[in-house]
Amino acid sequence: MNVSQIIFSPTGGTKKVTDIITKAWGMPVNEIDLTNAKTDYTALSMKKEDITVIAVPSYGGRVPALAAQRISQIRGSQAQCVIVCVYGNRAYEDTLIELNNIAEKSGFKVIAAVAAIAEHSIMHQYAAGRPDTKDKQELQNFAKKIIEKINSSASELSAPQIPGNDPYKKAGGAGLVPKADNQCTNCGLCAEKCPAQAISKDNLRGTDSKKCISCMRCVVKCPQSARKVNGAMVSVAALVMKKACSTRKENELYI
């Protein structure tokens, strides 16, 4: 039995959550990075005896379209699958049910689902420092329950009841597009790491707003901290979200 992580984690929060879960199983883990634009995902195939964790952040209550596209290209081969959505303490809405449907359509057998909290990728004051110690303990407990289900004598593992709406809520556009300031040294790391290939090597300070998914990968990867989004727009968005994000949300397990 092998464990594979299929992760879309541009700023690292989703990976932190997923690592806590898979490390609790004490088995070697193979990682498939969905942010890598150079990978041929159509060439990837799981084995039926594998345990696969598919993890994505929630973007406006939906699975990021780029992640959905790449997951759909992977052959699940009826591998047992745990789906994980990670959000910044507002709401994950239809993300989990959409991810479930994408995984099943790709041939994965979903046997558990987790909704977890991580620090917001743009408005860092929301869920700051999460996953924290309490989250880690809770996620490790989730992992224990999941592996107990997998190791049970049941010949057919039941599918979890997952919340959400189908049809899903309307997906939003990329509202916050990072650009570089004068601190940019034209190193090209942002273009290399951009999951959506929205930064041209011929114009490293700009961003193609039609391709950009506002994942903030370029912002966290820039060694000069030169790439930023419009501060005024972030402040307005943070004010709109303040009420929804002011109460601590807890992690959820569906099994």
N, C-alpha and C positions, 0 to 999 in steps of 0.2 A: 504494500500500500504506500503510495506516494502522496505528498501534499504539494499542490500548486497554488500560488497566489496570482490571480489575474487582476492587476490593480491599475486604476487611473488616479494618480495622486500628484497633481502638478506642484503643490506646495508642501506636501509631506504629511498632512494631517490624516488622510485616509490610510496611508501606509503605517502610521503609528498605531492606529486602531487595529489594523489587520495583523500586524506583527505581534501584538499582545495576544490575539486569539490563537494564531498558529504556533507561537512559541510555547504556549501552554500545553500543546500536544506532544512536545518533545521529539518531533520527527524532522528529518531534513526537508527543507522547503525549496521548491523551484519557483522563481519569480518571473512572471511575464509582465513587462512594463508597457501598459497601454499608451503611455505618453510618447513612446518612441515612434516617430513618424517613418522610420526606415525599416521597421519590421514588416515582414510579409505574414500577416496574420492568417491568411488562407492556408498556409503551410503547417499551421499548428493544430494538433489533435490530442485530446486527452485519452486516457485509458479508463475503461469501465470501473476498474478497481481503485482508481485514484479518488482522493478527496480534493476538491477544488473550491477555493474561496474566490469569489468575484466581488470586488469592492470598488465603489465609485463615490464621489462626493455628490451631494444634491445641489443642482444649479436651478434655483427658482422652483424647487419642487419637482424637478424632472432629472432623468439621467442625462448627463452631458451627451449631446448628439454624436460627438466624435468618439466617445467611449462606446456608445451603443453600436455605432457602425463597426468598430473594430472587434467587439465581443461577438457580433453576429457572424464574423468571418471565421471564428474558431470552431472546430468540430468538438462538441461535448462528449460524444460517444457514450451517453448515459452515465457519465461520471457523477458520483454523489457531490452535490454542490451546496455550499453555504453562501448566500448572498448578503452583502453588507452595504448599507448606505450610510454616509457620514455627513453630518450637517452642522452648521455653526450656531446652534441653539435657537433658531427661529422655528422652522418646521420642515419636514421632508416630504409632506404631501403625497404625491403619486410616484415618488422615486422608487420606492421598494417594490411596488406592484409592477411598475414598468420594467425594472431590472429582472424581476421574476419571469416575466413574459419573454424578455429578450433571451434569458438563459435557457428557458425551456425550448424556445424555438430553435436555439442553436444545438439542442440535443443534450443539455445538462439535466440532471435529476435533482431538483431543488428539495432539500430535506430540512433546511433551517434558514432563518433570516434574522439579521441584526440591524437595528437602527442605532447609531452611536453618535456621540458629540465630539467635535474637535474645534479648536480655535478657528473663528471665522477667518477666511483667507484674505479678506479685504478690510473689514472692520474688526481689528484685532482685540478691541475691548470686549467683544462678545465671545463668551466661552474661553476667555483668556487662560492659557496654561492647560487646557484640556486636550487630550485625556489626562486627568490627574490621578492621584493615588486611589481615590474612591472608584473612578472609572476603571482603572487597571484591575482592581479586585473584582469588580462586577463583570468585566469582559472575560477574565480568567474563569469565573464561575460559569458564564455562558459557554465557554469553550469546553468545560468539563461536561456540561449537560449535552452538548452536541456530540462529543465523542462517545458518550454513554449511549446515545441513540444509535450512532453508527455501529457500535459494537454489540448492540442488542441482538437477540436471536430472531427478531422479526424478519421474515423473508422479503417483505415489501415495506420499505420505510415510508411512512405517511408524509404527504406534502403539508406544509404549514399553512394556516389561514393568515393571509397577508393583507394588511389594510391598504386602502387606496381606491382610486376611481379609474374606471376604464369605460369610455374614453378618458384620457388623461387631461389635466389642465393644460392650457395653451402655454407653449414654451416661450420664454422671453428672449430678447436679443442680447447681444453683447453691449451692455450699457457703458461699461468703464473700460476704455482702451488705453493701455500704458504706452507712454512715449518716453524717449530718453532726453535728459537735459545736457548741459555743457560738461558734466562730469564723465560722460561717455568717452571711452578710449578706443572705440571701434574694435574691441577684441573679438566680437562675433559669437560669443557664448550664447547670447539670447536667441539668435537665429538658429543656432545648432540645437538648442534645447526646446524650442517652441513646439508643442504638440501639434499645433494647427498649421505650422509653417507660414505664419502670418508676418514674419519679419524677413525682409529681403537682405541678403548679404551686400547688396548694392546700396541699401539705404537703411543702415542699422539703427538709426535714431527714430525712424517712423514705424508704423504698424498698419497693416492692411485691415481696416475696420470690418471688411466683409468676411475675412477669415478668422479674425480674433474671436476667441470664446470667453475672454475675461477670466482666464484661469489663474493669472498672476504668476505663472511659472517664470517668466522673464524677470519679474520684479524680485523674486526671491533668489534667483540664480545670478543676477548681475553683481560682479565683485566690487563694483564702484558705487553701488546703490544709486545708479543713474536713471533707472527706469521707474516711472511713477505714473499714477493715475491722477486725474483732476481732484485736488483736495477739497474744493468746494462741493463737487458732486458727491464725494464720499461722505462729507459731513451731512448733506441733505438726506442721503440714503440711510445713514446711521440714525438720524432723527426719526425718520419714518419707521424704522425697524425697532426703535428703542422699547416700546411697550411689549412687542412680541418676544423680544430677546431678554427682558429684564428678569424673568423667572428662570431658574435653573431647570433645564430639561434633563430627563434621565434616559439612560440607554434602555433599549427594548429588545427582547428576544422572542421570536416566533418559532415554535418548534412543535 
